[in-house]
Amino acid sequence: MSPAEQWAANQKFLDRAIARGDDIRLATPAGQAREGSSYERELQYLTSKGYRPSSDGTRMIPGG
Amino acid sequence: MSASIPPEAVDPEVLRLANELRDRGYSIVRERYDAASFGDALIVLEFDTSLVRLVRDRGQWFVELSCGGVDDWFAPVAWHNALVGPISPAETLSFSAQAQLLPADLPRIQVACDTLAPDSQVLEELRSAREHRAAARREMPPS
């Protein structure tokens, strides 16, 4: 799967979760995202959709 | 480089940094490759009290440093922010750009590692630098 295809699949997954208003559990705390990583891109995408990290950094929550 | 990581999985920039580190006295103390998990890989090099790890995650390589006895890893930009001065979070530092910080910063990092305790001020500054940079970068549009 190419990087573009990977991102499209990730975005589809995230869009479904966003549409449901789900909290998204993070395997790595948001504050430890590696710079330029796919994970950071996912966090940026969620942030652009109004998500914010929970106070303990372990979840992204809508409108938080 | 051990045969356990396929040569095609190792970017030339990664090989260049690993070779430079070995020229500076570092030796590989751990190496792992997981073909079943997107080809994720890990190489850890050690010299005295400082540790450098090269991580392949979802096909991307990253470099991070730690010290013996410290259970946390930090990118070169976090070390630079803590020990030298800030670099704007608006600038996305590639593997190559992060690696280029190391020749100048490595002596400072090694000195810091010689005295770094789990409750030290430097460790707090590293964690703070990483957290603040990540928070600022989250506000940027996805690239």
N, CA and C atoms of all chains as a GROMACS GRO file, in nm:
protein
  621
    1MET      N    1   0.085  -0.119   0.000
    1MET     CA    2   0.000   0.000   0.000
    1MET      C    3   0.089   0.125   0.000
    2SER      N    4   0.064   0.216  -0.091
    2SER     CA    5   0.147   0.337  -0.099
    2SER      C    6   0.112   0.430   0.018
    3PRO      N    7   0.200   0.528   0.049
    3PRO     CA    8   0.168   0.623   0.156
    3PRO      C    9   0.035   0.695   0.133
    4ALA      N   10   0.006   0.730   0.009
    4ALA     CA   11  -0.120   0.798  -0.020
    4ALA      C   12  -0.239   0.707   0.008
    5GLU      N   13  -0.225   0.580  -0.028
    5GLU     CA   14  -0.332   0.483  -0.001
    5GLU      C   15  -0.349   0.459   0.149
    6GLN      N   16  -0.234   0.455   0.220
    6GLN     CA   17  -0.240   0.438   0.366
    6GLN      C   18  -0.314   0.556   0.430
    7TRP      N   19  -0.281   0.678   0.384
    7TRP     CA   20  -0.344   0.796   0.442
    7TRP      C   21  -0.494   0.796   0.409
    8ALA      N   22  -0.530   0.759   0.287
    8ALA     CA   23  -0.672   0.755   0.250
    8ALA      C   24  -0.748   0.658   0.340
    9ALA      N   25  -0.687   0.543   0.369
    9ALA     CA   26  -0.752   0.445   0.456
    9ALA      C   27  -0.764   0.499   0.599
   10ASN      N   28  -0.656   0.564   0.646
   10ASN     CA   29  -0.660   0.623   0.781
   10ASN      C   30  -0.766   0.731   0.790
   11GLN      N   31  -0.772   0.814   0.687
   11GLN     CA   32  -0.866   0.926   0.687
   11GLN      C   33  -1.010   0.875   0.689
   12LYS      N   34  -1.034   0.768   0.614
   12LYS     CA   35  -1.168   0.709   0.612
   12LYS      C   36  -1.207   0.658   0.751
   13PHE      N   37  -1.112   0.592   0.816
   13PHE     CA   38  -1.135   0.543   0.953
   13PHE      C   39  -1.165   0.659   1.047
   14LEU      N   40  -1.082   0.764   1.035
   14LEU     CA   41  -1.099   0.879   1.125
   14LEU      C   42  -1.231   0.951   1.096
   15ASP      N   43  -1.265   0.964   0.968
   15ASP     CA   44  -1.390   1.034   0.932
   15ASP      C   45  -1.512   0.962   0.991
   16ARG      N   46  -1.507   0.831   0.992
   16ARG     CA   47  -1.619   0.755   1.051
   16ARG      C   48  -1.629   0.781   1.201
   17ALA      N   49  -1.512   0.779   1.267
   17ALA     CA   50  -1.511   0.804   1.412
   17ALA      C   51  -1.556   0.947   1.443
   18ILE      N   52  -1.513   1.042   1.360
   18ILE     CA   53  -1.553   1.182   1.379
   18ILE      C   54  -1.703   1.196   1.361
   19ALA      N   55  -1.756   1.130   1.259
   19ALA     CA   56  -1.901   1.139   1.231
   19ALA      C   57  -1.983   1.085   1.348
   20ARG      N   58  -1.928   0.983   1.415
   20ARG     CA   59  -1.998   0.925   1.530
   20ARG      C   60  -1.975   1.006   1.657
   21GLY      N   61  -1.879   1.099   1.653
   21GLY     CA   62  -1.845   1.176   1.773
   21GLY      C   63  -1.767   1.096   1.874
   22ASP      N   64  -1.700   0.994   1.827
   22ASP     CA   65  -1.626   0.906   1.919
   22ASP      C   66  -1.506   0.976   1.982
   23ASP      N   67  -1.473   0.937   2.104
   23ASP     CA   68  -1.340   0.962   2.159
   23ASP      C   69  -1.246   0.867   2.087
   24ILE      N   70  -1.123   0.909   2.067
   24ILE     CA   71  -1.025   0.822   2.001
   24ILE      C   72  -0.910   0.796   2.097
   25ARG      N   73  -0.894   0.668   2.132
   25ARG     CA   74  -0.789   0.630   2.227
   25ARG      C   75  -0.654   0.632   2.156
   26LEU      N   76  -0.553   0.687   2.220
   26LEU     CA   77  -0.421   0.699   2.160
   26LEU      C   78  -0.326   0.597   2.221
   27ALA      N   79  -0.256   0.524   2.135
   27ALA     CA   80  -0.158   0.427   2.184
   27ALA      C   81  -0.035   0.498   2.240
   28THR      N   82  -0.005   0.615   2.184
   28THR     CA   83   0.107   0.698   2.231
   28THR      C   84   0.049   0.833   2.269
   29PRO      N   85   0.086   0.890   2.384
   29PRO     CA   86   0.032   1.022   2.420
   29PRO      C   87   0.055   1.125   2.309
   30ALA      N   88  -0.044   1.214   2.292
   30ALA     CA   89  -0.038   1.314   2.184
   30ALA      C   90   0.091   1.396   2.192
   31GLY      N   91   0.136   1.424   2.313
   31GLY     CA   92   0.255   1.507   2.331
   31GLY      C   93   0.385   1.438   2.295
   32GLN      N   94   0.377   1.309   2.258
   32GLN     CA   95   0.498   1.236   2.221
   32GLN      C   96   0.498   1.195   2.075
   33ALA      N   97   0.409   1.259   1.995
   33ALA     CA   98   0.403   1.225   1.852
   33ALA      C   99   0.535   1.261   1.786
   34ARG      N  100   0.582   1.171   1.703
   34ARG     CA  101   0.708   1.198   1.632
   34ARG      C  102   0.683   1.297   1.519
   35GLU      N  103   0.775   1.389   1.508
   35GLU     CA  104   0.761   1.496   1.410
   35GLU      C  105   0.763   1.442   1.267
   36GLY      N  106   0.662   1.482   1.188
   36GLY     CA  107   0.657   1.439   1.049
   36GLY      C  108   0.603   1.298   1.030
   37SER      N  109   0.557   1.238   1.139
   37SER     CA  110   0.509   1.099   1.130
   37SER      C  111   0.364   1.092   1.083
   38SER      N  112   0.324   0.973   1.042
   38SER     CA  113   0.183   0.951   1.006
   38SER      C  114   0.094   0.977   1.127
   39TYR      N  115   0.144   0.939   1.244
   39TYR     CA  116   0.067   0.961   1.367
   39TYR      C  117   0.044   1.110   1.390
   40GLU      N  118   0.148   1.190   1.372
   40GLU     CA  119   0.132   1.335   1.390
   40GLU      C  120   0.030   1.389   1.289
   41ARG      N  121   0.034   1.338   1.168
   41ARG     CA  122  -0.062   1.382   1.065
   41ARG      C  123  -0.205   1.350   1.107
   42GLU      N  124  -0.224   1.231   1.166
   42GLU     CA  125  -0.358   1.194   1.214
   42GLU      C  126  -0.405   1.288   1.325
   43LEU      N  127  -0.313   1.324   1.415
   43LEU     CA  128  -0.349   1.418   1.522
   43LEU      C  129  -0.382   1.555   1.466
   44GLN      N  130  -0.306   1.598   1.366
   44GLN     CA  131  -0.333   1.728   1.302
   44GLN      C  132  -0.470   1.724   1.234
   45TYR      N  133  -0.501   1.612   1.173
   45TYR     CA  134  -0.631   1.600   1.105
   45TYR      C  135  -0.745   1.607   1.206
   46LEU      N  136  -0.729   1.534   1.317
   46LEU     CA  137  -0.833   1.537   1.421
   46LEU      C  138  -0.846   1.676   1.481
   47THR      N  139  -0.732   1.743   1.502
   47THR     CA  140  -0.736   1.880   1.556
   47THR      C  141  -0.809   1.973   1.460
   48SER      N  142  -0.786   1.955   1.330
   48SER     CA  143  -0.853   2.040   1.230
   48SER      C  144  -1.004   2.016   1.229
   49LYS      N  145  -1.046   1.901   1.285
   49LYS     CA  146  -1.189   1.868   1.293
   49LYS      C  147  -1.246   1.900   1.431
   50GLY      N  148  -1.170   1.975   1.510
   50GLY     CA  149  -1.222   2.019   1.640
   50GLY      C  150  -1.188   1.929   1.757
   51TYR      N  151  -1.111   1.826   1.734
   51TYR     CA  152  -1.072   1.737   1.845
   51TYR      C  153  -0.957   1.799   1.924
   52ARG      N  154  -0.951   1.765   2.052
   52ARG     CA  155  -0.845   1.810   2.140
   52ARG      C  156  -0.799   1.693   2.226
   53PRO      N  157  -0.672   1.694   2.270
   53PRO     CA  158  -0.628   1.586   2.359
   53PRO      C  159  -0.700   1.594   2.494
   54SER      N  160  -0.728   1.479   2.553
   54SER     CA  161  -0.781   1.477   2.689
   54SER      C  162  -0.673   1.527   2.784
   55SER      N  163  -0.712   1.558   2.906
   55SER     CA  164  -0.616   1.619   3.000
   55SER      C  165  -0.496   1.528   3.026
   56ASP      N  166  -0.516   1.396   3.019
   56ASP     CA  167  -0.403   1.306   3.042
   56ASP      C  168  -0.331   1.268   2.911
   57GLY      N  169  -0.380   1.321   2.798
   57GLY     CA  170  -0.311   1.300   2.670
   57GLY      C  171  -0.329   1.162   2.610
   58THR      N  172  -0.418   1.081   2.666
   58THR     CA  173  -0.432   0.944   2.617
   58THR      C  174  -0.547   0.926   2.517
   59ARG      N  175  -0.628   1.031   2.499
   59ARG     CA  176  -0.741   1.024   2.405
   59ARG      C  177  -0.753   1.157   2.331
   60MET      N  178  -0.812   1.153   2.213
   60MET     CA  179  -0.854   1.276   2.146
   60MET      C  180  -1.005   1.281   2.160
   61ILE      N  181  -1.053   1.396   2.204
   61ILE     CA  182  -1.197   1.407   2.231
   61ILE      C  183  -1.257   1.521   2.149
   62PRO      N  184  -1.379   1.500   2.102
   62PRO     CA  185  -1.440   1.602   2.015
   62PRO      C  186  -1.476   1.728   2.094
   63GLY      N  187  -1.444   1.841   2.036
   63GLY     CA  188  -1.480   1.969   2.096
   63GLY      C  189  -1.426   1.989   2.234
   64GLY      N  190  -1.318   1.920   2.268
   64GLY     CA  191  -1.265   1.923   2.404
   64GLY      C  192  -1.190   2.050   2.438
   65MET      N  193   2.567  -0.317   0.962
   65MET     CA  194   2.424  -0.340   0.982
   65MET      C  195   2.397  -0.490   0.978
   66SER      N  196   2.328  -0.541   1.075
   66SER     CA  197   2.299  -0.684   1.082
   66SER      C  198   2.207  -0.725   0.968
   67ALA      N  199   2.215  -0.852   0.930
   67ALA     CA  200   2.131  -0.901   0.822
   67ALA      C  201   1.985  -0.912   0.863
   68SER      N  202   1.956  -0.894   0.991
   68SER     CA  203   1.819  -0.911   1.035
   68SER      C  204   1.727  -0.800   0.983
   69ILE      N  205   1.782  -0.683   0.954
   69ILE     CA  206   1.702  -0.578   0.889
   69ILE      C  207   1.738  -0.580   0.741
   70PRO      N  208   1.641  -0.603   0.654
   70PRO     CA  209   1.673  -0.610   0.511
   70PRO      C  210   1.735  -0.479   0.463
   71PRO      N  211   1.839  -0.486   0.382
   71PRO     CA  212   1.906  -0.363   0.336
   71PRO      C  213   1.810  -0.265   0.271
   72GLU      N  214   1.708  -0.317   0.201
   72GLU     CA  215   1.617  -0.227   0.132
   72GLU      C  216   1.528  -0.147   0.227
   73ALA      N  217   1.525  -0.192   0.355
   73ALA     CA  218   1.444  -0.119   0.454
   73ALA      C  219   1.522  -0.004   0.518
   74VAL      N  220   1.653   0.000   0.493
   74VAL     CA  221   1.737   0.101   0.557
   74VAL      C  222   1.766   0.213   0.458
   75ASP      N  223   1.714   0.333   0.488
   75ASP     CA  224   1.738   0.448   0.401
   75ASP      C  225   1.886   0.485   0.404
   76PRO      N  226   1.938   0.540   0.293
   76PRO     CA  227   2.079   0.583   0.292
   76PRO      C  228   2.112   0.681   0.404
   77GLU      N  229   2.017   0.770   0.437
   77GLU     CA  230   2.041   0.868   0.546
   77GLU      C  231   2.060   0.796   0.680
   78VAL      N  232   1.985   0.689   0.699
   78VAL     CA  233   1.993   0.612   0.824
   78VAL      C  234   2.129   0.542   0.832
   79LEU      N  235   2.168   0.483   0.721
   79LEU     CA  236   2.297   0.413   0.715
   79LEU      C  237   2.410   0.512   0.739
   80ARG      N  238   2.398   0.632   0.680
   80ARG     CA  239   2.502   0.734   0.695
   80ARG      C  240   2.515   0.774   0.842
   81LEU      N  241   2.401   0.794   0.908
   81LEU     CA  242   2.406   0.833   1.050
   81LEU      C  243   2.462   0.720   1.136
   82ALA      N  244   2.418   0.597   1.109
   82ALA     CA  245   2.469   0.482   1.187
   82ALA      C  246   2.620   0.471   1.172
   83ASN      N  247   2.668   0.490   1.050
   83ASN     CA  248   2.813   0.481   1.026
   83ASN      C  249   2.887   0.595   1.097
   84GLU      N  250   2.826   0.715   1.094
   84GLU     CA  251   2.890   0.829   1.161
   84GLU      C  252   2.897   0.806   1.311
   85LEU      N  253   2.789   0.750   1.365
   85LEU     CA  254   2.787   0.724   1.508
   85LEU      C  255   2.893   0.618   1.545
   86ARG      N  256   2.907   0.518   1.460
   86ARG     CA  257   3.008   0.415   1.488
   86ARG      C  258   3.149   0.474   1.481
   87ASP      N  259   3.168   0.569   1.388
   87ASP     CA  260   3.298   0.638   1.380
   87ASP      C  261   3.325   0.717   1.508
   88ARG      N  262   3.218   0.759   1.576
   88ARG     CA  263   3.233   0.836   1.700
   88ARG      C  264   3.238   0.745   1.823
   89GLY      N  265   3.241   0.616   1.802
   89GLY     CA  266   3.259   0.524   1.913
   89GLY      C  267   3.134   0.448   1.955
   90TYR      N  268   3.022   0.476   1.893
   90TYR     CA  269   2.898   0.406   1.929
   90TYR      C  270   2.901   0.265   1.871
   91SER      N  271   2.837   0.175   1.942
   91SER     CA  272   2.823   0.038   1.891
   91SER      C  273   2.677  -0.006   1.902
   92ILE      N  274   2.638  -0.092   1.811
   92ILE     CA  275   2.499  -0.140   1.811
   92ILE      C  276   2.482  -0.240   1.925
   93VAL      N  277   2.382  -0.212   2.010
   93VAL     CA  278   2.357  -0.301   2.124
   93VAL      C  279   2.223  -0.372   2.110
   94ARG      N  280   2.141  -0.330   2.014
   94ARG     CA  281   2.012  -0.396   1.995
   94ARG      C  282   1.965  -0.369   1.853
   95GLU      N  283   1.904  -0.472   1.794
   95GLU     CA  284   1.853  -0.458   1.659
   95GLU      C  285   1.731  -0.548   1.644
   96ARG      N  286   1.626  -0.494   1.583
   96ARG     CA  287   1.503  -0.572   1.571
   96ARG      C  288   1.434  -0.535   1.441
   97TYR      N  289   1.372  -0.633   1.378
   97TYR     CA  290   1.295  -0.608   1.257
   97TYR      C  291   1.170  -0.693   1.262
   98ASP      N  292   1.056  -0.633   1.231
   98ASP     CA  293   0.930  -0.705   1.237
   98ASP      C  294   0.859  -0.693   1.102
   99ALA      N  295   0.881  -0.794   1.019
   99ALA     CA  296   0.822  -0.791   0.884
   99ALA      C  297   0.670  -0.792   0.890
  100ALA      N  298   0.615  -0.854   0.995
  100ALA     CA  299   0.469  -0.865   1.004
  100ALA      C  300   0.404  -0.733   1.043
  101SER      N  301   0.480  -0.641   1.102
  101SER     CA  302   0.425  -0.512   1.145
  101SER      C  303   0.479  -0.399   1.058
  102PHE      N  304   0.442  -0.402   0.933
  102PHE     CA  305   0.476  -0.296   0.838
  102PHE      C  306   0.627  -0.278   0.819
  103GLY      N  307   0.705  -0.380   0.858
  103GLY     CA  308   0.850  -0.365   0.846
  103GLY      C  309   0.909  -0.272   0.951
  104ASP      N  310   0.841  -0.262   1.066
  104ASP     CA  311   0.894  -0.178   1.174
  104ASP      C  312   1.031  -0.231   1.218
  105ALA      N  313   1.120  -0.139   1.250
  105ALA     CA  314   1.257  -0.179   1.284
  105ALA      C  315   1.313  -0.089   1.393
  106LEU      N  316   1.414  -0.141   1.461
  106LEU     CA  317   1.478  -0.067   1.569
  106LEU      C  318   1.626  -0.101   1.573
  107ILE      N  319   1.707   0.004   1.581
  107ILE     CA  320   1.851  -0.013   1.601
  107ILE      C  321   1.890   0.078   1.717
  108VAL      N  322   1.953   0.022   1.818
  108VAL     CA  323   1.998   0.103   1.932
  108VAL      C  324   2.150   0.101   1.936
  109LEU      N  325   2.209   0.219   1.942
  109LEU     CA  326   2.354   0.232   1.954
  109LEU      C  327   2.387   0.298   2.088
  110GLU      N  328   2.501   0.259   2.144
  110GLU     CA  329   2.538   0.307   2.278
  110GLU      C  330   2.684   0.351   2.280
  111PHE      N  331   2.708   0.459   2.352
  111PHE     CA  332   2.846   0.503   2.380
  111PHE      C  333   2.848   0.564   2.519
  112ASP      N  334   2.926   0.507   2.606
  112ASP     CA  335   2.927   0.550   2.746
  112ASP      C  336   2.784   0.553   2.800
  113THR      N  337   2.739   0.672   2.844
  113THR     CA  338   2.605   0.679   2.904
  113THR      C  339   2.497   0.725   2.806
  114SER      N  340   2.535   0.751   2.681
  114SER     CA  341   2.435   0.800   2.585
  114SER      C  342   2.390   0.689   2.490
  115LEU      N  343   2.264   0.697   2.452
  115LEU     CA  344   2.202   0.597   2.364
  115LEU      C  345   2.134   0.668   2.247
  116VAL      N  346   2.148   0.611   2.130
  116VAL     CA  347   2.079   0.663   2.011
  116VAL      C  348   1.996   0.549   1.955
  117ARG      N  349   1.870   0.575   1.926
  117ARG     CA  350   1.792   0.470   1.860
  117ARG      C  351   1.740   0.522   1.726
  118LEU      N  352   1.745   0.432   1.628
  118LEU     CA  353   1.693   0.458   1.495
  118LEU      C  354   1.569   0.370   1.482
  119VAL      N  355   1.455   0.434   1.460
  119VAL     CA  356   1.327   0.364   1.463
  119VAL      C  357   1.260   0.375   1.328
  120ARG      N  358   1.218   0.260   1.274
  120ARG     CA  359   1.136   0.261   1.152
  120ARG      C  360   0.993   0.229   1.191
  121ASP      N  361   0.906   0.327   1.170
  121ASP     CA  362   0.766   0.314   1.209
  121ASP      C  363   0.678   0.348   1.088
  122ARG      N  364   0.598   0.252   1.048
  122ARG     CA  365   0.513   0.268   0.929
  122ARG      C  366   0.593   0.318   0.809
  123GLY      N  367   0.711   0.264   0.792
  123GLY     CA  368   0.793   0.295   0.675
  123GLY      C  369   0.876   0.421   0.687
  124GLN      N  370   0.860   0.496   0.797
  124GLN     CA  371   0.938   0.618   0.817
  124GLN      C  372   1.044   0.595   0.924
  125TRP      N  373   1.162   0.653   0.904
  125TRP     CA  374   1.271   0.642   1.001
  125TRP      C  375   1.276   0.766   1.090
  126PHE      N  376   1.306   0.744   1.216
  126PHE     CA  377   1.320   0.852   1.314
  126PHE      C  378   1.445   0.826   1.397
  127VAL      N  379   1.503   0.935   1.449
  127VAL     CA  380   1.618   0.921   1.539
  127VAL      C  381   1.583   0.984   1.673
  128GLU      N  382   1.617   0.916   1.780
  128GLU     CA  383   1.588   0.963   1.917
  128GLU      C  384   1.706   0.926   2.007
  129LEU      N  385   1.722   1.005   2.112
  129LEU     CA  386   1.833   0.981   2.204
  129LEU      C  387   1.784   0.971   2.348
  130SER      N  388   1.859   0.893   2.425
  130SER     CA  389   1.831   0.882   2.567
  130SER      C  390   1.964   0.862   2.641
  131CYS      N  391   1.952   0.841   2.770
  131CYS     CA  392   2.070   0.819   2.853
  131CYS      C  393   2.047   0.692   2.935
  132GLY      N  394   2.154   0.627   2.973
  132GLY     CA  395   2.141   0.509   3.056
  132GLY      C  396   2.064   0.540   3.184
  133GLY      N  397   1.968   0.455   3.215
  133GLY     CA  398   1.890   0.474   3.337
  133GLY      C  399   1.770   0.566   3.321
  134VAL      N  400   1.754   0.623   3.203
  134VAL     CA  401   1.639   0.712   3.176
  134VAL      C  402   1.542   0.637   3.084
  135ASP      N  403   1.417   0.628   3.126
  135ASP     CA  404   1.319   0.551   3.050
  135ASP      C  405   1.237   0.642   2.959
  136ASP      N  406   1.304   0.719   2.876
  136ASP     CA  407   1.235   0.808   2.783
  136ASP      C  408   1.332   0.844   2.671
  137TRP      N  409   1.276   0.875   2.556
  137TRP     CA  410   1.358   0.904   2.438
  137TRP      C  411   1.314   1.038   2.380
  138PHE      N  412   1.410   1.111   2.325
  138PHE     CA  413   1.381   1.245   2.274
  138PHE      C  414   1.450   1.265   2.139
  139ALA      N  415   1.378   1.332   2.049
  139ALA     CA  416   1.434   1.362   1.918
  139ALA      C  417   1.546   1.465   1.933
  140PRO      N  418   1.638   1.469   1.837
  140PRO     CA  419   1.746   1.568   1.844
  140PRO      C  420   1.695   1.710   1.861
  141VAL      N  421   1.580   1.742   1.800
  141VAL     CA  422   1.529   1.879   1.812
  141VAL      C  423   1.489   1.910   1.956
  142ALA      N  424   1.440   1.812   2.030
  142ALA     CA  425   1.406   1.835   2.171
  142ALA      C  426   1.534   1.860   2.252
  143TRP      N  427   1.637   1.780   2.225
  143TRP     CA  428   1.765   1.803   2.293
  143TRP      C  429   1.820   1.941   2.260
  144HIS      N  430   1.809   1.978   2.132
  144HIS     CA  431   1.860   2.110   2.091
  144HIS      C  432   1.783   2.220   2.164
  145ASN      N  433   1.651   2.205   2.169
  145ASN     CA  434   1.569   2.305   2.238
  145ASN      C  435   1.607   2.315   2.386
  146ALA      N  436   1.636   2.202   2.448
  146ALA     CA  437   1.666   2.202   2.591
  146ALA      C  438   1.808   2.249   2.622
  147LEU      N  439   1.904   2.215   2.536
  147LEU     CA  440   2.044   2.241   2.568
  147LEU      C  441   2.105   2.360   2.495
  148VAL      N  442   2.046   2.397   2.381
  148VAL     CA  443   2.107   2.503   2.298
  148VAL      C  444   2.012   2.620   2.282
  149GLY      N  445   1.895   2.595   2.226
  149GLY     CA  446   1.799   2.703   2.203
  149GLY      C  447   1.687   2.655   2.114
  150PRO      N  448   1.579   2.733   2.111
  150PRO     CA  449   1.460   2.686   2.040
  150PRO      C  450   1.473   2.686   1.888
  151ILE      N  451   1.407   2.589   1.828
  151ILE     CA  452   1.387   2.584   1.683
  151ILE      C  453   1.237   2.593   1.662
  152SER      N  454   1.193   2.677   1.571
  152SER     CA  455   1.051   2.699   1.550
  152SER      C  456   0.977   2.568   1.521
  153PRO      N  457   0.864   2.544   1.591
  153PRO     CA  458   0.788   2.423   1.563
  153PRO      C  459   0.723   2.424   1.425
  154ALA      N  460   0.718   2.543   1.362
  154ALA     CA  461   0.658   2.550   1.228
  154ALA      C  462   0.744   2.478   1.126
  155GLU      N  463   0.870   2.457   1.161
  155GLU     CA  464   0.962   2.391   1.070
  155GLU      C  465   0.961   2.240   1.098
  156THR      N  466   0.913   2.161   1.002
  156THR     CA  467   0.913   2.016   1.019
  156THR      C  468   1.052   1.963   0.989
  157LEU      N  469   1.115   1.906   1.090
  157LEU     CA  470   1.251   1.857   1.071
  157LEU      C  471   1.246   1.711   1.027
  158SER      N  472   1.294   1.687   0.906
  158SER     CA  473   1.302   1.552   0.852
  158SER      C  474   1.407   1.471   0.928
  159PHE      N  475   1.414   1.341   0.899
  159PHE     CA  476   1.520   1.258   0.959
  159PHE      C  477   1.656   1.321   0.932
  160SER      N  478   1.676   1.362   0.808
  160SER     CA  479   1.805   1.419   0.770
  160SER      C  480   1.835   1.546   0.850
  161ALA      N  481   1.734   1.632   0.864
  161ALA     CA  482   1.755   1.757   0.938
  161ALA      C  483   1.782   1.730   1.085
  162GLN      N  484   1.711   1.631   1.140
  162GLN     CA  485   1.736   1.596   1.282
  162GLN      C  486   1.877   1.539   1.298
  163ALA      N  487   1.916   1.455   1.202
  163ALA     CA  488   2.050   1.394   1.209
  163ALA      C  489   2.158   1.500   1.199
  164GLN      N  490   2.131   1.605   1.121
  164GLN     CA  491   2.231   1.711   1.103
  164GLN      C  492   2.253   1.793   1.230
  165LEU      N  493   2.158   1.787   1.324
  165LEU     CA  494   2.178   1.857   1.451
  165LEU      C  495   2.280   1.785   1.539
  166LEU      N  496   2.296   1.655   1.515
  166LEU     CA  497   2.371   1.573   1.610
  166LEU      C  498   2.522   1.602   1.618
  167PRO      N  499   2.592   1.619   1.506
  167PRO     CA  500   2.738   1.637   1.521
  167PRO      C  501   2.773   1.750   1.616
  168ALA      N  502   2.700   1.861   1.609
  168ALA     CA  503   2.731   1.974   1.699
  168ALA      C  504   2.678   1.951   1.840
  169ASP      N  505   2.563   1.884   1.850
  169ASP     CA  506   2.498   1.872   1.981
  169ASP      C  507   2.541   1.749   2.061
  170LEU      N  508   2.595   1.649   1.992
  170LEU     CA  509   2.626   1.523   2.061
  170LEU      C  510   2.719   1.540   2.182
  171PRO      N  511   2.824   1.624   2.173
  171PRO     CA  512   2.908   1.640   2.293
  171PRO      C  513   2.830   1.693   2.413
  172ARG      N  514   2.738   1.789   2.388
  172ARG     CA  515   2.654   1.843   2.498
  172ARG      C  516   2.563   1.734   2.554
  173ILE      N  517   2.506   1.655   2.463
  173ILE     CA  518   2.414   1.548   2.507
  173ILE      C  519   2.490   1.446   2.591
  174GLN      N  520   2.612   1.413   2.548
  174GLN     CA  521   2.691   1.314   2.623
  174GLN      C  522   2.726   1.367   2.763
  175VAL      N  523   2.758   1.495   2.771
  175VAL     CA  524   2.786   1.554   2.903
  175VAL      C  525   2.660   1.550   2.989
  176ALA      N  526   2.545   1.586   2.928
  176ALA     CA  527   2.419   1.583   3.002
  176ALA      C  528   2.389   1.442   3.052
  177CYS      N  529   2.416   1.343   2.967
  177CYS     CA  530   2.388   1.204   3.005
  177CYS      C  531   2.475   1.159   3.122
  178ASP      N  532   2.593   1.214   3.130
  178ASP     CA  533   2.683   1.174   3.240
  178ASP      C  534   2.625   1.209   3.376
  179THR      N  535   2.537   1.309   3.378
  179THR     CA  536   2.485   1.356   3.507
  179THR      C  537   2.333   1.350   3.516
  180LEU      N  538   2.269   1.295   3.411
  180LEU     CA  539   2.123   1.302   3.406
  180LEU      C  540   2.059   1.205   3.506
  181ALA      N  541   1.981   1.260   3.595
  181ALA     CA  542   1.906   1.179   3.691
  181ALA      C  543   1.759   1.184   3.652
  182PRO      N  544   1.680   1.084   3.695
  182PRO     CA  545   1.539   1.080   3.658
  182PRO      C  546   1.462   1.205   3.699
  183ASP      N  547   1.509   1.279   3.799
  183ASP     CA  548   1.436   1.398   3.843
  183ASP      C  549   1.510   1.527   3.805
  184SER      N  550   1.601   1.518   3.709
  184SER     CA  551   1.685   1.633   3.680
  184SER      C  552   1.609   1.742   3.603
  185GLN      N  553   1.662   1.863   3.612
  185GLN     CA  554   1.604   1.977   3.543
  185GLN      C  555   1.610   1.957   3.391
  186VAL      N  556   1.718   1.900   3.342
  186VAL     CA  557   1.732   1.878   3.197
  186VAL      C  558   1.623   1.786   3.146
  187LEU      N  559   1.595   1.682   3.224
  187LEU     CA  560   1.490   1.588   3.182
  187LEU      C  561   1.354   1.657   3.177
  188GLU      N  562   1.329   1.742   3.274
  188GLU     CA  563   1.204   1.819   3.272
  188GLU      C  564   1.198   1.911   3.150
  189GLU      N  565   1.312   1.973   3.119
  189GLU     CA  566   1.316   2.062   3.003
  189GLU      C  567   1.297   1.984   2.873
  190LEU      N  568   1.352   1.865   2.866
  190LEU     CA  569   1.333   1.782   2.746
  190LEU      C  570   1.185   1.745   2.729
  191ARG      N  571   1.122   1.703   2.837
  191ARG     CA  572   0.980   1.665   2.830
  191ARG      C  573   0.894   1.786   2.794
  192SER      N  574   0.927   1.900   2.852
  192SER     CA  575   0.852   2.022   2.824
  192SER      C  576   0.870   2.064   2.679
  193ALA      N  577   0.994   2.058   2.629
  193ALA     CA  578   1.022   2.096   2.490
  193ALA      C  579   0.944   2.007   2.394
  194ARG      N  580   0.943   1.877   2.422
  194ARG     CA  581   0.872   1.782   2.335
  194ARG      C  582   0.722   1.810   2.338
  195GLU      N  583   0.670   1.831   2.458
  195GLU     CA  584   0.525   1.854   2.473
  195GLU      C  585   0.481   1.982   2.403
  196HIS      N  586   0.557   2.089   2.425
  196HIS     CA  587   0.519   2.218   2.366
  196HIS      C  588   0.531   2.215   2.214
  197ARG      N  589   0.635   2.150   2.166
  197ARG     CA  590   0.652   2.143   2.020
  197ARG      C  591   0.540   2.060   1.958
  198ALA      N  592   0.506   1.949   2.021
  198ALA     CA  593   0.399   1.863   1.968
  198ALA      C  594   0.265   1.938   1.970
  199ALA      N  595   0.241   2.013   2.077
  199ALA     CA  596   0.114   2.088   2.086
  199ALA      C  597   0.105   2.194   1.977
  200ALA      N  598   0.216   2.264   1.953
  200ALA     CA  599   0.217   2.367   1.849
  200ALA      C  600   0.200   2.305   1.711
  201ARG      N  601   0.263   2.190   1.691
  201ARG     CA  602   0.256   2.126   1.560
  201ARG      C  603   0.119   2.064   1.533
  202ARG      N  604   0.048   2.024   1.639
  202ARG     CA  605  -0.087   1.968   1.620
  202ARG      C  606  -0.182   2.071   1.560
  203GLU      N  607  -0.154   2.199   1.586
  203GLU     CA  608  -0.241   2.304   1.534
  203GLU      C  609  -0.215   2.333   1.386
  204MET      N  610  -0.108   2.276   1.333
  204MET     CA  611  -0.077   2.298   1.191
  204MET      C  612  -0.167   2.208   1.107
  205PRO      N  613  -0.200   2.251   0.984
  205PRO     CA  614  -0.281   2.164   0.899
  205PRO      C  615  -0.206   2.036   0.865
  206PRO      N  616  -0.279   1.924   0.851
  206PRO     CA  617  -0.210   1.799   0.817
  206PRO      C  618  -0.138   1.810   0.683
  207SER      N  619  -0.014   1.768   0.681
  207SER     CA  620   0.066   1.785   0.560
  207SER      C  621   0.034   1.676   0.459
   0.00000   0.00000   0.00000
